[in-house]
């Protein structure tokens, strides 16, 4: 699994989340919504990693998924781009 985060999405996360003390953003499945698995959607949290399954560093921020959450991605890459119209990150999953 790979994680891709566009530069504009990185800037959005830096502006919207307090990453000064903890420059780590965790992606995880949460109940509700419509995501890669029916009944779940992607959540985000600013926290330290325990056992990262996949990660990427962009502009000194570690974006990661924990091993316990790998099931949600089901062999897909996580791609975070930026939606200019909505002015927010856009999440997609690229199947391998």
Rosetta constraint file for C-alpha pairs under 8 A:
AtomPair CA 1 CA 54 HARMONIC 6.30 0.50
AtomPair CA 1 CA 73 HARMONIC 7.95 0.50
AtomPair CA 1 CA 75 HARMONIC 6.10 0.50
AtomPair CA 1 CA 76 HARMONIC 6.04 0.50
AtomPair CA 1 CA 77 HARMONIC 5.00 0.50
AtomPair CA 1 CA 78 HARMONIC 7.49 0.50
AtomPair CA 2 CA 54 HARMONIC 6.35 0.50
AtomPair CA 2 CA 55 HARMONIC 7.26 0.50
AtomPair CA 2 CA 56 HARMONIC 7.99 0.50
AtomPair CA 2 CA 76 HARMONIC 7.84 0.50
AtomPair CA 2 CA 77 HARMONIC 4.84 0.50
AtomPair CA 2 CA 78 HARMONIC 6.31 0.50
AtomPair CA 3 CA 54 HARMONIC 6.93 0.50
AtomPair CA 3 CA 55 HARMONIC 6.27 0.50
AtomPair CA 3 CA 56 HARMONIC 6.21 0.50
AtomPair CA 3 CA 63 HARMONIC 7.70 0.50
AtomPair CA 3 CA 64 HARMONIC 7.62 0.50
AtomPair CA 3 CA 77 HARMONIC 5.94 0.50
AtomPair CA 3 CA 78 HARMONIC 4.84 0.50
AtomPair CA 3 CA 79 HARMONIC 5.98 0.50
AtomPair CA 3 CA 80 HARMONIC 7.85 0.50
AtomPair CA 4 CA 56 HARMONIC 7.38 0.50
AtomPair CA 4 CA 77 HARMONIC 7.78 0.50
AtomPair CA 4 CA 78 HARMONIC 6.27 0.50
AtomPair CA 4 CA 79 HARMONIC 4.78 0.50
AtomPair CA 4 CA 80 HARMONIC 5.96 0.50
AtomPair CA 5 CA 9 HARMONIC 6.31 0.50
AtomPair CA 5 CA 10 HARMONIC 6.52 0.50
AtomPair CA 5 CA 58 HARMONIC 7.54 0.50
AtomPair CA 5 CA 79 HARMONIC 6.17 0.50
AtomPair CA 5 CA 80 HARMONIC 4.68 0.50
AtomPair CA 5 CA 81 HARMONIC 6.09 0.50
AtomPair CA 6 CA 10 HARMONIC 6.28 0.50
AtomPair CA 6 CA 80 HARMONIC 6.26 0.50
AtomPair CA 6 CA 81 HARMONIC 5.09 0.50
AtomPair CA 6 CA 82 HARMONIC 6.88 0.50
AtomPair CA 7 CA 11 HARMONIC 6.32 0.50
AtomPair CA 7 CA 58 HARMONIC 7.88 0.50
AtomPair CA 8 CA 12 HARMONIC 6.31 0.50
AtomPair CA 8 CA 81 HARMONIC 7.44 0.50
AtomPair CA 8 CA 82 HARMONIC 6.00 0.50
AtomPair CA 9 CA 13 HARMONIC 6.27 0.50
AtomPair CA 9 CA 80 HARMONIC 6.80 0.50
AtomPair CA 9 CA 81 HARMONIC 5.90 0.50
AtomPair CA 9 CA 82 HARMONIC 5.22 0.50
AtomPair CA 9 CA 88 HARMONIC 7.18 0.50
AtomPair CA 9 CA 89 HARMONIC 5.32 0.50
AtomPair CA 10 CA 14 HARMONIC 6.21 0.50
AtomPair CA 10 CA 58 HARMONIC 7.07 0.50
AtomPair CA 10 CA 59 HARMONIC 7.47 0.50
AtomPair CA 11 CA 15 HARMONIC 6.19 0.50
AtomPair CA 12 CA 16 HARMONIC 6.00 0.50
AtomPair CA 12 CA 88 HARMONIC 6.85 0.50
AtomPair CA 12 CA 89 HARMONIC 7.28 0.50
AtomPair CA 13 CA 17 HARMONIC 5.57 0.50
AtomPair CA 14 CA 18 HARMONIC 6.96 0.50
AtomPair CA 14 CA 19 HARMONIC 6.49 0.50
AtomPair CA 17 CA 46 HARMONIC 7.56 0.50
AtomPair CA 18 CA 22 HARMONIC 7.71 0.50
AtomPair CA 18 CA 46 HARMONIC 7.63 0.50
AtomPair CA 19 CA 23 HARMONIC 4.46 0.50
AtomPair CA 19 CA 24 HARMONIC 6.79 0.50
AtomPair CA 19 CA 46 HARMONIC 6.85 0.50
AtomPair CA 19 CA 61 HARMONIC 7.77 0.50
AtomPair CA 22 CA 46 HARMONIC 6.65 0.50
AtomPair CA 22 CA 47 HARMONIC 6.41 0.50
AtomPair CA 22 CA 48 HARMONIC 7.03 0.50
AtomPair CA 23 CA 46 HARMONIC 7.34 0.50
AtomPair CA 23 CA 47 HARMONIC 7.95 0.50
AtomPair CA 23 CA 60 HARMONIC 7.09 0.50
AtomPair CA 23 CA 61 HARMONIC 4.91 0.50
AtomPair CA 23 CA 62 HARMONIC 6.35 0.50
AtomPair CA 24 CA 46 HARMONIC 5.59 0.50
AtomPair CA 24 CA 47 HARMONIC 5.72 0.50
AtomPair CA 24 CA 48 HARMONIC 6.08 0.50
AtomPair CA 24 CA 49 HARMONIC 7.55 0.50
AtomPair CA 24 CA 61 HARMONIC 5.54 0.50
AtomPair CA 24 CA 62 HARMONIC 4.62 0.50
AtomPair CA 24 CA 63 HARMONIC 5.92 0.50
AtomPair CA 24 CA 64 HARMONIC 7.58 0.50
AtomPair CA 25 CA 44 HARMONIC 6.59 0.50
AtomPair CA 25 CA 45 HARMONIC 5.63 0.50
AtomPair CA 25 CA 46 HARMONIC 4.69 0.50
AtomPair CA 25 CA 47 HARMONIC 6.30 0.50
AtomPair CA 25 CA 61 HARMONIC 7.25 0.50
AtomPair CA 25 CA 62 HARMONIC 6.15 0.50
AtomPair CA 25 CA 63 HARMONIC 4.80 0.50
AtomPair CA 25 CA 64 HARMONIC 6.34 0.50
AtomPair CA 26 CA 44 HARMONIC 5.48 0.50
AtomPair CA 26 CA 45 HARMONIC 5.10 0.50
AtomPair CA 26 CA 46 HARMONIC 6.19 0.50
AtomPair CA 26 CA 47 HARMONIC 6.56 0.50
AtomPair CA 26 CA 49 HARMONIC 7.45 0.50
AtomPair CA 26 CA 63 HARMONIC 5.95 0.50
AtomPair CA 26 CA 64 HARMONIC 5.02 0.50
AtomPair CA 26 CA 65 HARMONIC 5.78 0.50
AtomPair CA 26 CA 66 HARMONIC 7.61 0.50
AtomPair CA 27 CA 42 HARMONIC 6.52 0.50
AtomPair CA 27 CA 43 HARMONIC 5.68 0.50
AtomPair CA 27 CA 44 HARMONIC 4.74 0.50
AtomPair CA 27 CA 45 HARMONIC 6.75 0.50
AtomPair CA 27 CA 63 HARMONIC 7.45 0.50
AtomPair CA 27 CA 64 HARMONIC 6.17 0.50
AtomPair CA 27 CA 65 HARMONIC 5.35 0.50
AtomPair CA 27 CA 66 HARMONIC 7.99 0.50
AtomPair CA 28 CA 42 HARMONIC 5.68 0.50
AtomPair CA 28 CA 43 HARMONIC 5.11 0.50
AtomPair CA 28 CA 44 HARMONIC 6.28 0.50
AtomPair CA 28 CA 65 HARMONIC 6.45 0.50
AtomPair CA 28 CA 66 HARMONIC 7.63 0.50
AtomPair CA 28 CA 69 HARMONIC 6.06 0.50
AtomPair CA 29 CA 40 HARMONIC 6.06 0.50
AtomPair CA 29 CA 41 HARMONIC 5.67 0.50
AtomPair CA 29 CA 42 HARMONIC 4.89 0.50
AtomPair CA 29 CA 43 HARMONIC 5.76 0.50
AtomPair CA 29 CA 69 HARMONIC 6.75 0.50
AtomPair CA 29 CA 72 HARMONIC 6.38 0.50
AtomPair CA 30 CA 40 HARMONIC 5.37 0.50
AtomPair CA 30 CA 41 HARMONIC 5.47 0.50
AtomPair CA 30 CA 42 HARMONIC 6.04 0.50
AtomPair CA 30 CA 43 HARMONIC 5.74 0.50
AtomPair CA 31 CA 39 HARMONIC 6.13 0.50
AtomPair CA 31 CA 40 HARMONIC 4.56 0.50
AtomPair CA 31 CA 41 HARMONIC 6.49 0.50
AtomPair CA 32 CA 39 HARMONIC 4.99 0.50
AtomPair CA 32 CA 40 HARMONIC 4.74 0.50
AtomPair CA 32 CA 41 HARMONIC 6.06 0.50
AtomPair CA 33 CA 38 HARMONIC 7.84 0.50
AtomPair CA 33 CA 39 HARMONIC 5.85 0.50
AtomPair CA 33 CA 40 HARMONIC 5.43 0.50
AtomPair CA 33 CA 41 HARMONIC 5.03 0.50
AtomPair CA 34 CA 38 HARMONIC 5.98 0.50
AtomPair CA 34 CA 39 HARMONIC 6.09 0.50
AtomPair CA 34 CA 40 HARMONIC 5.86 0.50
AtomPair CA 34 CA 41 HARMONIC 5.31 0.50
AtomPair CA 35 CA 39 HARMONIC 7.46 0.50
AtomPair CA 35 CA 40 HARMONIC 5.67 0.50
AtomPair CA 35 CA 41 HARMONIC 4.30 0.50
AtomPair CA 35 CA 42 HARMONIC 6.50 0.50
AtomPair CA 36 CA 40 HARMONIC 7.32 0.50
AtomPair CA 36 CA 41 HARMONIC 6.97 0.50
AtomPair CA 36 CA 72 HARMONIC 6.75 0.50
AtomPair CA 36 CA 73 HARMONIC 6.61 0.50
AtomPair CA 36 CA 93 HARMONIC 6.92 0.50
AtomPair CA 37 CA 41 HARMONIC 7.37 0.50
AtomPair CA 37 CA 72 HARMONIC 6.37 0.50
AtomPair CA 37 CA 73 HARMONIC 7.99 0.50
AtomPair CA 49 CA 64 HARMONIC 7.44 0.50
AtomPair CA 49 CA 66 HARMONIC 7.03 0.50
AtomPair CA 50 CA 66 HARMONIC 7.05 0.50
AtomPair CA 51 CA 66 HARMONIC 5.52 0.50
AtomPair CA 51 CA 67 HARMONIC 5.88 0.50
AtomPair CA 52 CA 64 HARMONIC 6.23 0.50
AtomPair CA 52 CA 65 HARMONIC 5.65 0.50
AtomPair CA 52 CA 66 HARMONIC 4.26 0.50
AtomPair CA 52 CA 67 HARMONIC 5.67 0.50
AtomPair CA 53 CA 64 HARMONIC 7.38 0.50
AtomPair CA 53 CA 65 HARMONIC 5.62 0.50
AtomPair CA 53 CA 66 HARMONIC 4.98 0.50
AtomPair CA 53 CA 67 HARMONIC 4.43 0.50
AtomPair CA 53 CA 70 HARMONIC 6.80 0.50
AtomPair CA 54 CA 64 HARMONIC 5.63 0.50
AtomPair CA 54 CA 65 HARMONIC 5.40 0.50
AtomPair CA 54 CA 66 HARMONIC 7.09 0.50
AtomPair CA 54 CA 67 HARMONIC 7.88 0.50
AtomPair CA 55 CA 62 HARMONIC 6.73 0.50
AtomPair CA 55 CA 63 HARMONIC 5.49 0.50
AtomPair CA 55 CA 64 HARMONIC 4.15 0.50
AtomPair CA 55 CA 65 HARMONIC 6.47 0.50
AtomPair CA 56 CA 62 HARMONIC 5.84 0.50
AtomPair CA 56 CA 63 HARMONIC 5.40 0.50
AtomPair CA 56 CA 64 HARMONIC 6.58 0.50
AtomPair CA 57 CA 61 HARMONIC 5.39 0.50
AtomPair CA 57 CA 62 HARMONIC 4.46 0.50
AtomPair CA 57 CA 63 HARMONIC 6.14 0.50
AtomPair CA 58 CA 62 HARMONIC 6.63 0.50
AtomPair CA 58 CA 63 HARMONIC 7.60 0.50
AtomPair CA 65 CA 69 HARMONIC 6.54 0.50
AtomPair CA 65 CA 70 HARMONIC 6.94 0.50
AtomPair CA 66 CA 70 HARMONIC 6.66 0.50
AtomPair CA 69 CA 73 HARMONIC 7.80 0.50
AtomPair CA 70 CA 74 HARMONIC 6.95 0.50
AtomPair CA 73 CA 77 HARMONIC 7.15 0.50
AtomPair CA 73 CA 78 HARMONIC 7.47 0.50
AtomPair CA 73 CA 93 HARMONIC 7.61 0.50
AtomPair CA 75 CA 95 HARMONIC 6.66 0.50
AtomPair CA 75 CA 96 HARMONIC 6.58 0.50
AtomPair CA 76 CA 93 HARMONIC 5.78 0.50
AtomPair CA 76 CA 94 HARMONIC 5.23 0.50
AtomPair CA 76 CA 95 HARMONIC 4.30 0.50
AtomPair CA 76 CA 96 HARMONIC 5.74 0.50
AtomPair CA 77 CA 93 HARMONIC 5.56 0.50
AtomPair CA 77 CA 94 HARMONIC 4.99 0.50
AtomPair CA 77 CA 95 HARMONIC 6.39 0.50
AtomPair CA 77 CA 96 HARMONIC 7.29 0.50
AtomPair CA 78 CA 91 HARMONIC 7.34 0.50
AtomPair CA 78 CA 92 HARMONIC 6.24 0.50
AtomPair CA 78 CA 93 HARMONIC 4.95 0.50
AtomPair CA 78 CA 94 HARMONIC 6.56 0.50
AtomPair CA 79 CA 91 HARMONIC 5.97 0.50
AtomPair CA 79 CA 92 HARMONIC 5.20 0.50
AtomPair CA 79 CA 93 HARMONIC 5.91 0.50
AtomPair CA 79 CA 94 HARMONIC 7.00 0.50
AtomPair CA 80 CA 89 HARMONIC 6.26 0.50
AtomPair CA 80 CA 90 HARMONIC 5.58 0.50
AtomPair CA 80 CA 91 HARMONIC 4.79 0.50
AtomPair CA 80 CA 92 HARMONIC 6.43 0.50
AtomPair CA 81 CA 89 HARMONIC 5.70 0.50
AtomPair CA 81 CA 90 HARMONIC 5.10 0.50
AtomPair CA 81 CA 91 HARMONIC 6.59 0.50
AtomPair CA 82 CA 87 HARMONIC 7.12 0.50
AtomPair CA 82 CA 88 HARMONIC 5.83 0.50
AtomPair CA 82 CA 89 HARMONIC 4.37 0.50
AtomPair CA 82 CA 90 HARMONIC 5.24 0.50
AtomPair CA 83 CA 87 HARMONIC 5.56 0.50
AtomPair CA 83 CA 88 HARMONIC 5.55 0.50
AtomPair CA 83 CA 89 HARMONIC 5.89 0.50
AtomPair CA 83 CA 90 HARMONIC 5.72 0.50
AtomPair CA 84 CA 88 HARMONIC 7.12 0.50
